[in-house]
Amino acid sequence: MKRSNSVSRREFLAGCGAAMGGAALASAAGQSTVEAGQVRFGVRTPLPEKLTLRERAQLVKRLGYDGIELGSEWLDQSVEAIQEQLAGIGIAVSAIVGSIKLLDTDPLVRAQGVELDRRRLEMARALGANDIIEVPVFGPNKFQDLSPMMSSREVEERLLVTELKELVPNVQATGVNLMLEPCNQKETHFMYLQSQAAKFIEAVDAPGFRLLSDFYHMQLEERDIAATLRQYGKHTVYVHLADGKARTAPGSLPFDYRPGFRALKDWGFSGWLNMEFRATENHEAQLASALAYIKKQWAEA
């Protein structure tokens, strides 16, 4: 008989207590106190269809992962509802997604995006997560070219830095990192190189604005991943992992993560290594094999 997914009152209270304790520590100390060079392993949802969040968390915990990353599909729920679903499993929330609306052409939508990021920073703290993820915009540039005064690209860049600076007090108050994630040029015109994200982080010039380095996107855009991370990896606090153009499970192709990992180790990286791939067959088996492969690659780097 299939076991019920309901949570007992005792499990719920225990889980909430652990989450609130973790949140208090995160609030007091900013990033969780993990020694340099130590990493944790997580999975980005969604996983196989028709699984509840609780079932997904139970699955990744059973396979040996430390955390689960929550996308926007889960974040319309209250903090309490998410805590209830994760209670008693012993799985951390590695990060949650931000607004992804900071460079909309509509000023009202942009303002709502900034406000949503404020709420997501508070939500991350309450869930014990150290990070939220921001991709400023997907698709082409839709802003008007104001040349000779300002190009459409310059409009975007000035808007983004201004909005990120508006969030400085919230990042500092929560102790949660706001991470910029470069994607690839098929997905966005705006930020597809690590150097571009680093430029905005340095322009904001405030603690807590960091870089998410996604090895899938870097395989498409960076000439030399290791060299890139040797230059910009000081900003990296979080990593996404997948193989090749098809974005398959780590270890499915003969792709060597070790040079990039070695560059991160040289910076004392102590963040999350998170799987974000498209399964081509049994997702559970691929998650298990990917974890073993990445753990070996990290150890050998």
Protein Blocks (a to p, Z undefined) as FASTA:
>chain_A
ZZdfbdcfklmmmmmmmmmmmmmmmmmnopadddehiacddddddddehiafklmmmmmm
mnopabdcddfklmmpcfklmmmmmgonlpacfbdcdfklmmcfblklmmmmmmmmmmmm
mmmmmnopabdcddfbgcjdfbdcfbfkbcfklmmmmmmmmmmmmmmmmmmmnopacddd
dddfklpmkbmcfklmmmmmmmnopghiacdddfklmmmmmmblmlmmmmmmmmpcbdcd
dehjkopaehjaccdfklmmmmmmmnopabdcddddddfbdfklmmmmmmmmmmmmmmmZ
Z
